[in-house]
Amino acid sequence: MFFSEELKILDDNTVKYMIDQLEEEVKEQKAKLSEKDGLLSEKDATIANKDSEIAQLRAELEKYKNMNK
C-alpha cells in the first residue's frame, strides 16, 4: 500500500510539473504574439504613410499634367 501511495504522489507531482511547463509555454507564446502584433501595427502605420505619400504625389502629377495641356 505504501509503494502505491508513493506512485500516486509521484504521478500528481508529474502532472503539476507538466501543467507548470505548459503554462510557461503559453506565457512565452503570448509574449511573442504581443511583440508580433506591435510590429504589425508599426508596419501598418508605415504602409498608411506610404499610401498617403503616393496619393499626394499622384495629385501633384495630375496638377502638372493639367498645367501642360
Secondary structure, DSSP 8 states (H G I E B T S, - for coil): -HHHHHHHHHHHHHHHHHHHHHHHHHHHHHHHHHHHHHHHHHHHHHHHHHHHHHHHHHHHHHHHHHHT-
